[in-house]
Amino acid sequence: MSSIRAILKKRFLEAIRGPNGATTWKVLVTDPYSAHLLSSSCKMFDILEEKVTLLENIEFNRQAFPDLEAVYLLTPTFESVFRLLEDFCTKKGPMYAAAHVYFISGLEEQMFEKISSSRAMKFIKTLQELYVDFIGMESRVFSLESPASFFTLFSPQSNRKSALELQDIARRLVSVCASLDENPTIRYFCPETESNNTVISRKLGMLLQAEMDVFMQDNGNFPASARPQLSRASVKKDQPKSQLLVLDRTIDMMSPFLHEFTYQAMNNDLLDIADGVNYKFKYTTGTDDQAEKQVTLNEEDKLWSEIRHKHIAECIEHVITNFKSLIGDNKAIANLGTSGEAANLKKLKDILTSLPQFQEQKDQYSIHLNIAQECMSIFDKQNLTAVAGVEQDMATWTSAEGEPSKRVVVDMVPLLDNPAISHENKLRLLLLYVVFRGGVKEEDRRRLQIHAQLKPDDLEILGNLPLLGVPLNRVPKTPQERANRKIRFLRGKKPPGDGEMPYELSRYVTVIKSIMESLIKGDLDTTLFPYVRVPEDMRAFQETKFSATSLRSNKSNWQQSSVGSRPEENSYGLTGKLIIFVAGGITYSEIRSAYEFARRLNFGGYLGSTHIITPKSFLKDLGALRNPPSPEPRKLSTGDLKISPDIPSVAKAPATPEAPQEIQVNENPPTTGSGKIKAPGAEKKAGKKILTKLRLQGRKEPTPQLRP
């Protein structure tokens, strides 16, 4: 399966390369946001390889290069469009010889008309929408990098803004589908009893379908990989069918609070890792001095990629085994493994320091040994063995021995009373207990709060659980409880024979993984996860296999059936790509689950969200949900991209020795059918021209009507 990061990199570089390829020198002009997206996929070296001589910020004063062509990579905003036109419509003359303009997402009709009626039009040789408005975090994970969406979608103070937020998310998900070359069937989470915050998935699913319909109207041949439409009678079960499933954070309220002991999730829970990738740690140099180093934990680190989803115990074993094979015969290395994990880590670090050869490998192993050692130190210090044991009993509804969880309170109260247990872990235990019980009687909750010695801020966090569909008070047979029962069968212990994570403290299976299992088998409940629009070629096979009254009796279908034993009759399993989007944040445990599942079945799937959350960040956001913080200016990193600084005045440069070749228009646009759901603003978009089909070369200059 193609890496989503590789797909984005290819799309960016093809745009920069232009119709003529990397044959002439050019200037690359971006705005801050498009530069941020570009830097998340490409290095400066990659860009320079496409014969880019200068990288400019369109918001800065720039030096003119009238003999060089420019590639514009822009956000479709009024400000960027204004500055684009200004580059070619001033009395000083054009800034560049020609322009190849690429917008990162769809361009509104009003802005398109402004461009097409401007005098700048005769200089624009390429005008295209790229649809790359998202971040590829990992090979299978994408993010909209919008943590503020959590407040807009779930806070009672943001009801008026939620519709606009959902519209924006839907438009950005079109970029995901366009980049993956997929027009998927869209499904969404629809609980039986809906509150203001449980209709998020349904609204987003409908809006996404509407936006995809508009996109398909504007791009008639999309997707490029599309096959001729088959008649219902000719449909085969192995015909590829991609699906995009829209969920929200309320689908699984256990995962954000649980301790996870796989490497990546544990790191981001226990350590201070900025943005999930940047970690600073202290180490001892060869001269016994203390130094600090920042490292980046991403897929460019081969060792990190190998161990990120392994249990911490397996990580340590993996590092030691690989290091043994690297070093060869060494008595000190050979003795590793005979003592405890912490002792082994310390010994291996000492050995690494004494081996000046293997410098590159030594640095790589040292990084992960430091991280593993720090995690194990915190694990022991915080007594996470006891804490996580109670967490797993609640999350799986069973004890480690497989018995129903009846001793949760008995085991939890001593931990709440124990001063050695951190305040945060006590709060997480109490939150999990409320989720586990589906609400707690007020008197019982008050007693537990006294045991845990909760602070006012903690009570605010606890009191905001109902905003995410979790009842605070235990009132039997409420509508919300009946709705919760309908998805309770999604949660539980690992199915027998799964063979993954055979650890007592890692029994919980995320809801997302259970959903993936049923999607592949073709028995995902169409009442709980309905289609926005059932495709013609699926209607013959669609069956509602679970009624509202039989969901609990079919619990075993989710938790115990093997994915390998697919039903042969009355099933319509997923055989194309699977895209899952969670509005409101995804956890690292859910990311790990998606990788494990895809690897086990060799199946193509992607998981995305508005942002990635950690237990610490989720607690903070949950506490602020009723009084959201004011939106902060977005921090836009540009990685290693070297953007030219602002200059006090603009002056034309002398002619360059290498004149640019004549530009030809790009005749390979992203392509897409007709739709039935009308999107907000679709009336304006209906008459929109397909930008990538414009034949601008040799076009007669239009009479200027609008001037910037």
C-alpha positions, 0 to 999 in steps of 0.5 A: 500500500502506498504511503500517504506521505509518499503520495503527498510528496509526489504531488507537491514535487510534480507541481513544482516540476511543472509541465516542462519538468526539471529543465529550467530554473524557477522561483517557488512562491508560497504563503506561510500555510502552504509552506507548512504543508510543503515542509511536512512532505518535502525536504529542501533538498527535494525542492532544489532538485527540481531546479528551484533557485529561490523559495519566497514568501508571497507576503514579503517584499521580493526582488523581481526576476522578469526572466525567470518563471515562478511556481506559486503554491498558495492557499486559496484565500483572498489575501494570497490571490490579491498578492498573486495578481499584484505581482503581475499588475503593477506599473513596474511590470511583471515580477516573473516571466510566467506563473504556474499557479497551484492552489492547495485546495478548491478555489471559490468561484469568486476568486477564480473570476477575479483571477480570470478577469485580471491582466495577470491572466496572460502570464498565468500558464498553469492554473490548478487545484492540487487538493493537498490540504492535510498533513501526512503524519505517518505512512498510514496516518493523516491529520488536519492539525486542528486541535481547536476543532475539539472545542468547536465541535463539542463545546456548548459555547460553540454551537453556532460555529460547529456548522462552519467547522464541519464544512471546513473539515468536509472540504479538507477531507476531499483533499484526502480522497483526491490525493488517494485517488478514491471516491469512496462510499461514505458511512458514519456513526449514528447512535440510536439516541442522538444528542447535540454532540452525537450527530457530529458524525452524521452531519460530517458524513452528509457534508462530505458526500455533498462536497465530493459530489461537487468535486466530482462534477468539476472533475469528470474523470475522477478517480483515475483508477475508476473502472467502468460501472458494472451492472448489478447482475455483473458485480463480483464480490472481489470488485474493489470497493473503498469506504470512508467511515466518519466517526467522532471521539464519542465512539470510544471514551476508554482509549483516551484515558488508558495507559498504553505500553507499546513504545510510541504510545508509552513515550507520548504518554509518559515523556515530554515529546513535542508534536509527537516527534521531537524529544529532548534528552540528556546524555553523558558524552565520552568525556563524562560531560552532561549534554542535551540533544533533540531527536526526531522520532519519525519513519526516517528512523528505521529502528523507531519504525521497527519498534514503535508498535511493540510492547515496551518489553519487546522493544528492549528485547528487539534492541538488545538482539539487534545490537548483538548481531551488529557487534558480533562476539562480545562477552559483555553483550553475550551476558545481556538478558540474564538480568532484569530489563532496567539492568540490561538497559543500563549495561547496554548503554555502558557498552555503547559508550565504550565502542567508538566504532559503529558511531552512527548505529551507536547514536541510533541505539543510544536514543532509543535506549535512553527513551526506553530507560526513562519510560521504565523508570517512570513505569516503576516510580508511578506503580503503573502495574497496579494502576493499569491492571485496574484500568484493563479490568474496567476497559475489558469488563473482565479480570486478567483471569477472564472473570467478570470485573466485580472487584473494580472498586475494591482494587481501585480505592486503595490506589486512590488513597495511595499518596504514591500514585500520581494525581493525574493517574487517580483522575484517569482511574476515576474517569474510566470508572464513570465510563465503565459504569455508564454513570455513577450515583452522586453519593458514590461519586462524591466518596470516590472524589474524596478518596482521590482528593480531587481539585476544582479543576479535576471536578470540571474535567469530570463534569464535562464527560456528558458533553462527550456522551458519557452520563455522569449520574447513574440513572437506569434505562435512560435513553443515553444508556440504551444508546451506549448499550448498543456500542458496548459490544465493540469494547472488550478483551482480545479475541482468542487466537488473535495472537497480538499483545499477549500481555495482562496490561494490554488486553483492551481492543480499541473500538476502531480495530473492532470496526475494521474487523467487521468492515473487512468481513462485511458485517458492520451493522448498517443501523449503527453505521449507515451509508450516506448513499448506498451505491447501485452495485452494493444494494444487491448485497446490503443486508442489515445483519443486526437488529436493534434488539439483537446487537447484544446477543451478537456480541461474539461476532465482534469479539470472538470471530476470526477475520480470516473466516469471512462469511461466504453467503450474504456478505459484501466485505470491503476489498478496496481501501479503508479510510477512517476519520475521527472528528475530535482526535485519535489516540496512539493506541488507535493508530497502533491498532490500525497498523497491526490490523492492516499488517496482519491482513496485508490490507490498505487502510488509512486513519485520520483525525482533526488531531492526535491526542495524548492522555495529558492533552485530552484531560486539559482539553476536556477540562476547558470544554465549557469555557474554551480558550481563545484561538491562538495563532497557528504555529506553522513550522516550515521544517528545513525550508530556507525561505528568503527574508523580507526586503525593504524594497522591491527592485528588478534583477538583471536578466539571468543567464539562463532564460526559461523555456516556454511553458506548456499547460498541464493537461493531466488534471486530477479528474472525477460524476454527478451528485444528488446531495446539494452542498451549501454554496453549490449554486455558485460552484455549479458553474465553475470551470475546471481549472486544470482544463484551461488552455491558457497558452496563447490565450487572448488577454481578457479585458480587465474588469477587476483590478487588485 
